[in-house]
């Protein structure tokens, strides 16, 4: 694979994410209660809120790991996980949903790397499995992505041989390997020792300046202030307020937001 091909693979069109009146409940517990959210192409949206507010569930609904009871999600105008059938929405088949997920990067709290694969093969696996690249091409792409996240010297290592911060950086490289239009981060530093947080945040900052659409659930308020184009505060499954960091974090309008920030700042 030529340098030109690698460059083209790295050139991703940033996606628009639209969440339309999404409701999600488990029994009588309403986790999401009418969420409407639009993330513009290349925008970095940080989602804040107390534990149990619905932040992680919202991310999982966006890539259809969780199916909403009401409402829907679209990315670049394409419905995710469903199709219109008359005036109703019908669930897509598993293969079609997996294809859609291939265009939505997801970085989990706990890395979710394959323990039996090397770092190189963890990153290369998805492009091969989806038929997008041959194994040699995928491995070449993986080497480039690992260099981008500062792990060019770890291609032959296994996840158990890496620190938590290094494993999370591998997970970010793996998310990039399918050239997603948007990357979702579910508290990417929450499972890390404090001294390892900075190395992961630095990689995410680099992505933020590259024009990739990012939606990040985090408890790192300082990081949110530095990186976000928009901060969304969720409580009780509802968006309480949203806006630029200078407004939501420095001059919050809602009492619930002020109360939350007073406890975490």
C-alpha positions, 0 to 999 in steps of 0.5 A: 500500500502506497503512502498516497493510499495510507493518506487517503485512508486517513482522510475521513469525512467528519459526520453529522450525528442527530439524535431525535427524541430518544427514550430508553427505559429498563422496566420502570426506570427511564434512562433517557427521557426525550433526548434531542441532540445534533453534533455538527461535522468536526465538532467536539461535544463533551457530555457531562453529568452525574453517575446514572444520568444516562450519558453512557446509554446515550453513546450506546444508543448512537451506535445501536448497542442499545435500542431506544424504545422511542426515537431514532438516531441518524448519521449523515442522514442515514438511520442507524439500526432501523429503516422506515417502513411506511410510518414505522421504523423496523429493526435492521438485520444484524449484518446491516447493523454491524456494517453501520457500526463499522462507520462509528468508532467506539472507545470503551472504558475498559479497552476491550482489546483481544488478549490473544492478538498482538497490538498490531493485529488488534488494530488490523483485525477490523479492516480485514474482517470487513473485507476493506483491506487485505491483511498486509494492507491492514497491518501497514495501516495499523503501523501508521495509526500506532505511530500516530498514538505514540506506540510504534515500538509496541506492534509485537506486544500483547495487551497484558504487556502494556500499561492501561494508558497504552492499552487505551491508546491501542483502542483509539488506534483500533477505532480509527482503523475503519475510518469512522465518521464519528468516534464515541468515547465512553469515559476513556480515562476512568479505568486509568491510574491518575498518572496515565490519564494525560497520555490518553487525553493528549491523543484525544486532543490530537484527534480533536484538532484533526477535524474528526467528529468526537462525542466524549463522555468524561468526568475530566472537567478541565479537559472538557474546558480545553477541548470541547466546542460544546458541553452538554449537561445531562441529568435524569435522562434529560439534557439540562443545558448545553453550549460552549464551555465558557457558558456551561462551565463558567456561567451555568444557567440551570441550578442543577448544573451549578450544583453538579459543578460545585461538587466536581470542580 
